[in-house]
Amino acid sequence: GQGLLCLDVWTGNTREAILDAVKERRLTASHVALAGSLGGEAWRAVAMAFAAMEEDKGNVHSACQFFVAAGAPAAAVKCYAKARLFREAVAIAMH
């Protein structure tokens, strides 16, 4: 939970905690936020993994926000289109 994530951060195990969460598909928005401390590429990879998890859970809008934030608008367009949210897909594609 959040308490364990905080403990990992305070004890310098941020990288391992995030990698474990990615492997176990239990990422949270907090993991994504903390991944920024590992560098831009690591943050993007974690954000993309979280977006994919959100999409799998049916949290389409959350997934697409993270896809766009991670610099993958095409993934957001595809996600919205799969959910038959064409207006949103077109809006991102046109932006």
C-alpha positions as CSV (number, residue, x, y, z in Angstrom):
1,G,0.0,0.0,0.0
2,Q,0.9,3.7,0.2
3,G,2.6,3.2,3.5
4,L,5.0,0.7,2.1
5,L,5.7,2.9,-0.9
6,C,6.5,5.8,1.5
7,L,8.8,3.6,3.5
8,D,10.6,2.5,0.3
9,V,11.1,6.1,-0.8
10,W,12.4,7.2,2.6
11,T,14.9,4.3,2.7
12,G,16.2,4.9,-0.8
13,N,14.4,1.9,-2.5
14,T,12.3,4.0,-4.9
15,R,13.6,2.3,-8.0
16,E,13.1,-1.2,-6.7
17,A,9.6,-0.4,-5.4
18,I,8.5,1.0,-8.8
19,L,10.1,-1.9,-10.7
20,D,8.3,-4.4,-8.5
21,A,5.0,-2.5,-9.0
22,V,5.4,-2.6,-12.8
23,K,6.2,-6.3,-12.7
24,E,3.3,-7.1,-10.4
25,R,0.9,-4.8,-12.3
26,R,0.0,-2.9,-9.1
27,L,1.1,0.6,-10.2
28,T,-0.6,3.7,-8.8
29,A,-0.5,7.3,-9.8
30,S,1.9,7.8,-6.8
31,H,4.3,5.4,-8.5
32,V,4.1,7.4,-11.7
33,A,4.7,10.6,-9.8
34,L,7.7,9.2,-7.9
35,A,9.2,7.7,-11.1
36,G,10.1,11.2,-12.2
37,S,13.0,11.0,-9.7
38,L,14.4,8.2,-11.8
39,G,14.7,10.4,-14.9
40,G,12.6,11.2,-18.0
41,E,12.8,7.9,-19.8
42,A,12.0,5.9,-16.6
43,W,9.0,8.2,-15.9
44,R,7.7,7.7,-19.5
45,A,8.0,3.9,-19.3
46,V,6.2,3.9,-15.9
47,A,3.5,6.3,-17.2
48,M,2.9,4.1,-20.2
49,A,2.7,0.9,-18.1
50,F,0.2,2.7,-15.8
51,A,-1.8,3.9,-18.8
52,A,-2.0,0.3,-20.1
53,M,-3.2,-0.9,-16.7
54,E,-5.8,1.8,-16.5
55,E,-7.0,0.9,-20.0
56,D,-7.2,-2.8,-19.1
57,K,-9.4,-1.8,-16.0
58,G,-11.7,0.2,-18.2
59,N,-10.5,3.6,-16.9
60,V,-10.3,5.0,-20.4
61,H,-10.0,8.7,-19.6
62,S,-7.3,8.1,-17.0
63,A,-5.4,5.8,-19.4
64,C,-5.6,8.4,-22.2
65,Q,-4.4,11.2,-19.9
66,F,-1.3,9.2,-19.0
67,F,-0.7,8.2,-22.7
68,V,-0.8,11.8,-23.7
69,A,1.4,13.0,-20.8
70,A,3.9,10.3,-21.7
71,G,4.1,11.7,-25.2
72,A,2.1,8.9,-26.9
73,P,-1.0,10.6,-28.3
74,A,-1.4,7.9,-30.9
75,A,-1.9,5.3,-28.1
76,A,-4.6,7.6,-26.5
77,V,-6.4,7.9,-29.9
78,K,-6.3,4.1,-30.2
79,C,-7.6,3.7,-26.6
80,Y,-10.4,6.1,-27.1
81,A,-11.4,4.6,-30.5
82,K,-11.5,1.1,-28.9
83,A,-13.8,2.4,-26.3
84,R,-15.9,4.0,-29.1
85,L,-15.3,7.5,-27.8
86,F,-14.7,8.9,-31.2
87,R,-15.1,12.5,-30.3
88,E,-12.3,12.3,-27.8
89,A,-10.1,10.3,-30.2
90,V,-10.6,12.9,-32.9
91,A,-9.9,15.8,-30.5
92,I,-6.5,14.3,-29.6
93,A,-5.7,13.4,-33.2
94,M,-6.4,16.9,-34.3
95,H,-4.4,18.5,-31.4
